[in-house]
Amino acid sequence: MKTFYKKNKNSIFWLACGVLYYVIVRYTDFSLPCPFRYLTGYLCPGCGITTLLLALAQGDFAAARSANIFLLYTLPFLAVSIVARTRYMDKFVYPCYATALLIFGVYRNM
C-alpha cells in the first residue's frame, strides 16, 4: 500500500482537488470560467469538462456528450493511463493524445 501511495501521490492529490471542486460546484453553483473562452470567445478543447463531469455524476450521458464529446470518450483511457504510467505513454501516447485534443479544439470552433 505504501508503494502505491508513493507512486500515485500526485494523482491522488489531483483527484482530491477534483472531488472538492465538484462539491463546491454542485452545492454553490460557483465554477471557474475558462480563461481562453473569456479572452478569445472560442471554446478551448477542455471547455465543458465541468458540465461533463457533473452530468456523468448524475447519470445524464446525453448532457455529458453535448458538453465535450472528445473528453467523454477518452477520459476513461486517460485516467487509466495516468495510473498505469509507462515510458511508452510519456514518449508516444500522451503527445498523440495532446495532438488529437488540439485538433478537436480547432474542429469544435469551425
Disulfide bonds with the S-S distance in Angstrom:
none
